[in-house]
Amino acid sequence: MTTTTSPLGLLEKPRQIRPSNPSGRPPWMGRPSRVLMAFRGLILAIGCAAVILPFVAVVSTSLATQEEVTANGGFVFLVREPTLASYHAILSGGVVTRALLISIGVTAVGALLSLACTIGLAYSLSRPGSLGSRPILLATLFTMLFSPGMIPMYLVVKQLGLLDNLLALILPVLINAFNVIVMREFFLDIPSELLESARIDGANDLTILARIVLPLSKAVIAVIGLFYAVGYWNAFFNALLYISSPDRWPLQLVLRTYVVNETPMGVDEISAGSDSLPPQLSIQMAILVISIVPILLVYPFLQKHFTKGLMIGAVKG
């Protein structure tokens, strides 16, 4: 088969490819005026200041001495003689140190268990022909529409003997239905031909899940794991309902008691053997910083997975 070219076609000038808009704006959007750009910049600056200044005040006050707190009448925005006395006092043993270790343990164990259960349930619901997949899926969706409520949940926890037990912070919220649906939709996006070829080679469901599905689903696993970790770390109401012993308080209950309710901390609550105490306001702000920083440190490592892991599953769900 031969192709012919029209002589007129050879005389035509090649079409020039129009360069893309260097400003990044769509073709129908005109250049904004300077007044509009200045207004946008002002709004953006105000928004950034509203976010950054309170955090700077909290960190600076946690590093301030008694003299600077007294001179400023409270919060310190620019600390001149920073000191780590508040952090040393609350992290050298006592209520805050114990609560911090409990929160870290509950967050780590709870996030791993929730992630394992969510992956197993979502994978079984995503495979056609799984035993009881449709009733289980409907039951999962039902829990998204109708929650059991506080009193029935409390009675269940009480009947299970989990009151004043750290497992009460994990088991009632072990699986989140929304996360299951998002992960199931992500698993459904994996080509079925890939899974069937592995099955033809002799792989069972567990091998397919471990060697094919999970490596392809790192993004959604990272995002769902972060959701669970943040939920366990910020768990406050369940701890208030189910945990009565101060020795088993997570960090959020300590935050409520000594920061929100402004209960003064004595030597016994901070550390044994301390002769002098830092200012109470600095101690409260140090507890607040400790409760925020661990989660903030996790976000940059998972930021790259957010768009792919969350948006794809959420849009399809």
NUNUTOR-425347 format. One record per residue (C-alpha): residue number from 1; x negated, y negated, z; residue in three letters. Coordinates in Angstrom, 2 decimals. Layout:
<atoms>
ATOM NUM X Y Z ALA
...
</atoms>
This chain:
<atoms>
ATOM 1 0.00 0.00 0.00 MET
ATOM 2 -1.46 -3.31 -1.06 THR
ATOM 3 -0.63 -6.80 0.15 THR
ATOM 4 -0.60 -9.93 -2.04 THR
ATOM 5 -1.16 -13.50 -1.00 THR
ATOM 6 0.65 -16.38 -2.62 SER
ATOM 7 -1.72 -18.93 -4.22 PRO
ATOM 8 0.34 -21.70 -2.62 LEU
ATOM 9 -0.29 -20.11 0.69 GLY
ATOM 10 -4.05 -20.44 0.25 LEU
ATOM 11 -3.65 -24.16 -0.43 LEU
ATOM 12 -1.63 -24.79 2.70 GLU
ATOM 13 -3.47 -26.25 5.62 LYS
ATOM 14 -3.77 -23.96 8.57 PRO
ATOM 15 -1.44 -24.83 11.42 ARG
ATOM 16 -3.20 -26.59 14.23 GLN
ATOM 17 -2.64 -25.18 17.63 ILE
ATOM 18 -1.50 -27.92 19.94 ARG
ATOM 19 -3.59 -28.11 23.06 PRO
ATOM 20 -1.80 -27.36 26.26 SER
ATOM 21 -0.80 -30.22 28.50 ASN
ATOM 22 -3.87 -30.91 30.65 PRO
ATOM 23 -1.70 -32.42 33.40 SER
ATOM 24 0.22 -29.19 33.83 GLY
ATOM 25 3.60 -30.88 33.32 ARG
ATOM 26 6.24 -29.39 31.00 PRO
ATOM 27 6.59 -31.12 27.61 PRO
ATOM 28 9.99 -32.62 28.51 TRP
ATOM 29 8.71 -34.22 31.71 MET
ATOM 30 7.25 -37.67 31.31 GLY
ATOM 31 4.38 -39.19 33.20 ARG
ATOM 32 5.60 -40.42 36.61 PRO
ATOM 33 5.12 -44.06 37.45 SER
ATOM 34 2.53 -45.22 39.94 ARG
ATOM 35 5.22 -46.25 42.39 VAL
ATOM 36 6.75 -42.78 42.30 LEU
ATOM 37 3.33 -41.13 42.71 MET
ATOM 38 2.53 -43.40 45.66 ALA
ATOM 39 5.88 -42.56 47.25 PHE
ATOM 40 5.25 -38.85 46.80 ARG
ATOM 41 1.79 -39.21 48.30 GLY
ATOM 42 3.22 -41.10 51.27 LEU
ATOM 43 5.85 -38.41 51.90 ILE
ATOM 44 3.18 -35.70 51.61 LEU
ATOM 45 0.87 -37.55 54.02 ALA
ATOM 46 3.69 -37.95 56.57 ILE
ATOM 47 4.53 -34.26 56.28 GLY
ATOM 48 0.89 -33.23 56.76 CYS
ATOM 49 0.52 -35.56 59.74 ALA
ATOM 50 3.68 -34.15 61.33 ALA
ATOM 51 2.16 -30.67 61.08 VAL
ATOM 52 -1.47 -31.37 61.92 ILE
ATOM 53 -1.28 -34.02 64.69 LEU
ATOM 54 0.66 -31.88 67.22 PRO
ATOM 55 -1.78 -29.01 66.68 PHE
ATOM 56 -4.75 -31.38 67.12 VAL
ATOM 57 -3.20 -32.74 70.32 ALA
ATOM 58 -2.69 -29.23 71.71 VAL
ATOM 59 -6.25 -28.13 70.94 VAL
ATOM 60 -7.81 -31.37 72.21 SER
ATOM 61 -5.83 -31.28 75.44 THR
ATOM 62 -6.87 -27.69 76.06 SER
ATOM 63 -10.52 -28.84 75.85 LEU
ATOM 64 -10.06 -31.97 78.00 ALA
ATOM 65 -11.21 -32.53 81.55 THR
ATOM 66 -9.07 -33.74 84.42 GLN
ATOM 67 -10.40 -37.28 84.03 GLU
ATOM 68 -9.45 -37.49 80.34 GLU
ATOM 69 -5.98 -36.05 80.97 VAL
ATOM 70 -5.43 -38.58 83.75 THR
ATOM 71 -6.79 -41.48 81.70 ALA
ATOM 72 -4.52 -40.64 78.73 ASN
ATOM 73 -1.52 -39.95 80.91 GLY
ATOM 74 -0.99 -36.51 79.39 GLY
ATOM 75 -1.92 -35.29 75.92 PHE
ATOM 76 -5.39 -36.11 74.60 VAL
ATOM 77 -5.78 -36.65 70.86 PHE
ATOM 78 -9.52 -37.32 70.80 LEU
ATOM 79 -11.47 -35.47 73.45 VAL
ATOM 80 -14.86 -37.01 74.29 ARG
ATOM 81 -16.30 -34.36 76.60 GLU
ATOM 82 -14.88 -31.02 75.45 PRO
ATOM 83 -15.07 -28.15 77.87 THR
ATOM 84 -14.02 -24.52 77.71 LEU
ATOM 85 -13.13 -24.38 81.39 ALA
ATOM 86 -9.45 -23.73 80.70 SER
ATOM 87 -10.19 -20.85 78.35 TYR
ATOM 88 -12.78 -19.40 80.72 HIS
ATOM 89 -10.31 -19.57 83.59 ALA
ATOM 90 -7.42 -17.82 81.85 ILE
ATOM 91 -9.56 -15.24 80.01 LEU
ATOM 92 -11.71 -14.16 82.95 SER
ATOM 93 -8.97 -11.99 84.39 GLY
ATOM 94 -5.49 -12.58 85.70 GLY
ATOM 95 -2.02 -12.97 84.29 VAL
ATOM 96 -2.93 -14.38 80.88 VAL
ATOM 97 -5.70 -11.86 80.18 THR
ATOM 98 -3.43 -8.94 81.07 ARG
ATOM 99 -0.54 -10.33 79.01 ALA
ATOM 100 -2.85 -10.93 76.05 LEU
ATOM 101 -4.04 -7.32 76.09 LEU
ATOM 102 -0.44 -6.08 76.35 ILE
ATOM 103 0.64 -8.23 73.40 SER
ATOM 104 -2.29 -7.03 71.29 ILE
ATOM 105 -1.51 -3.40 72.12 GLY
ATOM 106 2.22 -3.71 71.47 VAL
ATOM 107 1.57 -5.56 68.21 THR
ATOM 108 -0.99 -3.05 66.91 ALA
ATOM 109 0.90 0.10 67.91 VAL
ATOM 110 4.30 -1.29 66.97 GLY
ATOM 111 3.20 -2.59 63.56 ALA
ATOM 112 1.53 0.72 62.64 LEU
ATOM 113 4.52 2.81 63.74 LEU
ATOM 114 7.01 0.52 62.02 SER
ATOM 115 4.96 0.47 58.84 LEU
ATOM 116 4.66 4.27 58.80 ALA
ATOM 117 8.40 4.77 59.38 CYS
ATOM 118 9.33 2.11 56.81 THR
ATOM 119 7.04 3.63 54.16 ILE
ATOM 120 8.42 7.12 54.76 GLY
ATOM 121 12.05 6.00 54.66 LEU
ATOM 122 11.60 3.72 51.66 ALA
ATOM 123 9.74 6.38 49.67 TYR
ATOM 124 12.38 9.03 50.35 SER
ATOM 125 15.15 6.61 49.35 LEU
ATOM 126 13.32 5.70 46.14 SER
ATOM 127 12.99 9.28 44.89 ARG
ATOM 128 16.04 10.55 42.97 PRO
ATOM 129 17.48 13.77 44.30 GLY
ATOM 130 16.29 13.31 47.89 SER
ATOM 131 18.54 15.07 50.39 LEU
ATOM 132 21.07 12.63 51.86 GLY
ATOM 133 19.42 9.61 50.24 SER
ATOM 134 22.69 7.86 49.35 ARG
ATOM 135 24.36 8.14 52.80 PRO
ATOM 136 21.11 7.08 54.47 ILE
ATOM 137 20.82 4.12 52.12 LEU
ATOM 138 24.41 3.07 52.87 LEU
ATOM 139 23.75 3.44 56.59 ALA
ATOM 140 20.64 1.28 56.24 THR
ATOM 141 22.60 -1.40 54.40 LEU
ATOM 142 25.35 -1.17 57.04 PHE
ATOM 143 22.90 -2.15 59.78 THR
ATOM 144 22.03 -5.29 57.81 MET
ATOM 145 25.67 -6.41 57.90 LEU
ATOM 146 26.67 -5.30 61.39 PHE
ATOM 147 24.18 -5.47 64.26 SER
ATOM 148 24.93 -3.45 67.44 PRO
ATOM 149 24.77 -6.49 69.71 GLY
ATOM 150 22.86 -7.21 72.86 MET
ATOM 151 24.90 -5.30 75.46 ILE
ATOM 152 25.22 -1.98 73.53 PRO
ATOM 153 21.50 -2.13 72.77 MET
ATOM 154 20.70 -2.77 76.42 TYR
ATOM 155 22.85 0.19 77.49 LEU
ATOM 156 21.12 2.47 74.98 VAL
ATOM 157 17.69 1.40 76.22 VAL
ATOM 158 18.84 1.94 79.80 LYS
ATOM 159 20.22 5.42 79.06 GLN
ATOM 160 16.92 6.35 77.43 LEU
ATOM 161 15.07 5.32 80.59 GLY
ATOM 162 13.01 2.68 78.81 LEU
ATOM 163 13.76 -0.26 81.10 LEU
ATOM 164 10.56 -1.87 82.36 ASP
ATOM 165 8.67 0.25 79.84 ASN
ATOM 166 6.56 -1.20 77.03 LEU
ATOM 167 8.16 1.26 74.59 LEU
ATOM 168 11.32 -0.82 74.94 ALA
ATOM 169 9.53 -3.54 72.97 LEU
ATOM 170 8.85 -1.17 70.06 ILE
ATOM 171 11.53 1.52 69.66 LEU
ATOM 172 14.68 -0.69 69.40 PRO
ATOM 173 13.10 -2.67 66.54 VAL
ATOM 174 11.05 0.11 65.00 LEU
ATOM 175 12.61 -0.14 61.51 ILE
ATOM 176 13.89 -3.28 59.85 ASN
ATOM 177 16.49 -2.60 57.16 ALA
ATOM 178 15.50 -5.60 55.04 PHE
ATOM 179 11.88 -4.46 54.94 ASN
ATOM 180 13.00 -0.96 53.94 VAL
ATOM 181 15.04 -2.34 51.03 ILE
ATOM 182 12.18 -4.56 49.83 VAL
ATOM 183 9.67 -1.70 49.96 MET
ATOM 184 12.10 0.71 48.26 ARG
ATOM 185 12.55 -1.70 45.37 GLU
ATOM 186 8.78 -1.99 45.07 PHE
ATOM 187 8.41 1.79 44.96 PHE
ATOM 188 11.11 2.01 42.28 LEU
ATOM 189 9.00 -0.29 40.10 ASP
ATOM 190 6.24 2.35 39.89 ILE
ATOM 191 6.57 4.25 36.57 PRO
ATOM 192 8.25 7.58 37.12 SER
ATOM 193 6.10 9.14 34.37 GLU
ATOM 194 3.04 8.61 36.57 LEU
ATOM 195 4.63 10.44 39.47 LEU
ATOM 196 5.97 13.24 37.27 GLU
ATOM 197 2.56 13.84 35.72 SER
ATOM 198 1.07 14.21 39.19 ALA
ATOM 199 3.81 16.65 40.09 ARG
ATOM 200 3.06 18.69 36.96 ILE
ATOM 201 -0.57 18.87 38.12 ASP
ATOM 202 0.62 20.48 41.33 GLY
ATOM 203 0.79 17.51 43.71 ALA
ATOM 204 3.51 17.56 46.35 ASN
ATOM 205 5.40 14.52 47.67 ASP
ATOM 206 2.93 13.84 50.45 LEU
ATOM 207 -0.02 13.89 48.04 THR
ATOM 208 1.80 11.65 45.57 ILE
ATOM 209 2.64 9.19 48.35 LEU
ATOM 210 -0.89 9.12 49.75 ALA
ATOM 211 -2.91 9.10 46.53 ARG
ATOM 212 -0.69 7.28 44.03 ILE
ATOM 213 2.13 5.29 45.63 VAL
ATOM 214 0.28 3.73 48.56 LEU
ATOM 215 -2.79 2.58 46.57 PRO
ATOM 216 -0.46 0.90 44.07 LEU
ATOM 217 1.58 -0.73 46.84 SER
ATOM 218 -1.12 -2.49 48.86 LYS
ATOM 219 0.51 -5.89 48.33 ALA
ATOM 220 3.94 -5.02 49.70 VAL
ATOM 221 2.42 -2.95 52.51 ILE
ATOM 222 0.26 -5.90 53.57 ALA
ATOM 223 3.21 -8.31 53.56 VAL
ATOM 224 5.62 -5.98 55.36 ILE
ATOM 225 2.90 -5.13 57.88 GLY
ATOM 226 2.39 -8.83 58.53 LEU
ATOM 227 6.13 -9.30 59.06 PHE
ATOM 228 6.17 -6.52 61.62 TYR
ATOM 229 3.02 -7.79 63.35 ALA
ATOM 230 4.40 -11.33 63.65 VAL
ATOM 231 7.69 -9.96 64.96 GLY
ATOM 232 6.03 -7.90 67.68 TYR
ATOM 233 3.63 -10.69 68.60 TRP
ATOM 234 6.44 -13.23 68.99 ASN
ATOM 235 8.80 -10.78 70.71 ALA
ATOM 236 10.31 -12.73 73.56 PHE
ATOM 237 13.96 -11.90 74.02 PHE
ATOM 238 13.52 -8.12 74.18 ASN
ATOM 239 10.76 -8.56 76.74 ALA
ATOM 240 13.01 -10.86 78.76 LEU
ATOM 241 15.80 -8.24 78.73 LEU
ATOM 242 13.87 -5.03 79.22 TYR
ATOM 243 10.68 -5.94 81.14 ILE
ATOM 244 11.07 -6.98 84.77 SER
ATOM 245 7.61 -6.38 86.25 SER
ATOM 246 5.27 -9.36 85.85 PRO
ATOM 247 2.38 -6.91 85.49 ASP
ATOM 248 3.89 -5.77 82.15 ARG
ATOM 249 4.76 -9.16 80.75 TRP
ATOM 250 3.63 -9.83 77.16 PRO
ATOM 251 2.09 -13.16 76.30 LEU
ATOM 252 5.37 -14.73 75.22 GLN
ATOM 253 6.88 -14.31 78.69 LEU
ATOM 254 3.76 -15.86 80.23 VAL
ATOM 255 4.14 -18.70 77.74 LEU
ATOM 256 7.74 -19.21 78.78 ARG
ATOM 257 6.98 -19.10 82.49 THR
ATOM 258 3.91 -21.31 82.68 TYR
ATOM 259 4.35 -23.58 79.64 VAL
ATOM 260 8.07 -23.94 78.95 VAL
ATOM 261 9.19 -23.80 82.59 ASN
ATOM 262 5.98 -25.62 83.69 GLU
ATOM 263 5.39 -23.29 86.61 THR
ATOM 264 1.99 -24.26 88.09 PRO
ATOM 265 -0.68 -21.59 87.95 MET
ATOM 266 -2.62 -20.91 91.11 GLY
ATOM 267 -5.94 -19.23 91.71 VAL
ATOM 268 -4.28 -15.83 92.08 ASP
ATOM 269 -2.60 -16.09 88.65 GLU
ATOM 270 -5.75 -17.19 86.84 ILE
ATOM 271 -8.72 -15.25 88.16 SER
ATOM 272 -10.05 -14.04 91.47 ALA
ATOM 273 -12.90 -16.02 92.92 GLY
ATOM 274 -12.26 -19.33 91.14 SER
ATOM 275 -12.97 -22.27 93.42 ASP
ATOM 276 -11.60 -25.10 91.30 SER
ATOM 277 -8.89 -25.12 88.68 LEU
ATOM 278 -8.85 -27.02 85.38 PRO
ATOM 279 -5.94 -29.42 84.89 PRO
ATOM 280 -2.60 -27.64 84.59 GLN
ATOM 281 -1.84 -29.32 81.26 LEU
ATOM 282 -5.14 -28.07 79.80 SER
ATOM 283 -4.35 -24.53 81.01 ILE
ATOM 284 -0.89 -24.68 79.44 GLN
ATOM 285 -2.28 -25.88 76.12 MET
ATOM 286 -4.99 -23.21 76.21 ALA
ATOM 287 -2.30 -20.52 76.65 ILE
ATOM 288 -0.43 -22.06 73.71 LEU
ATOM 289 -3.55 -21.97 71.51 VAL
ATOM 290 -4.26 -18.34 72.43 ILE
ATOM 291 -0.71 -17.39 71.47 SER
ATOM 292 -1.03 -19.05 68.05 ILE
ATOM 293 -4.59 -18.40 66.87 VAL
ATOM 294 -4.50 -14.57 66.38 PRO
ATOM 295 -1.62 -14.76 63.91 ILE
ATOM 296 -3.16 -17.75 62.12 LEU
ATOM 297 -6.36 -15.77 61.61 LEU
ATOM 298 -4.44 -12.97 59.88 VAL
ATOM 299 -2.66 -15.13 57.30 TYR
ATOM 300 -5.68 -16.07 55.09 PRO
ATOM 301 -6.57 -12.41 54.53 PHE
ATOM 302 -3.03 -11.57 53.36 LEU
ATOM 303 -2.25 -14.78 51.48 GLN
ATOM 304 -3.20 -13.30 48.09 LYS
ATOM 305 -0.62 -10.51 48.50 HIS
ATOM 306 2.35 -12.75 49.25 PHE
ATOM 307 3.46 -13.58 45.71 THR
ATOM 308 3.21 -10.06 44.35 LYS
ATOM 309 4.22 -8.21 47.49 GLY
ATOM 310 7.16 -10.30 48.59 LEU
ATOM 311 8.60 -11.99 45.52 MET
ATOM 312 8.78 -8.91 43.29 ILE
ATOM 313 10.55 -6.78 45.87 GLY
ATOM 314 12.76 -9.60 47.11 ALA
ATOM 315 13.96 -10.63 43.64 VAL
ATOM 316 14.78 -7.06 42.67 LYS
ATOM 317 16.37 -6.38 46.06 GLY
</atoms>
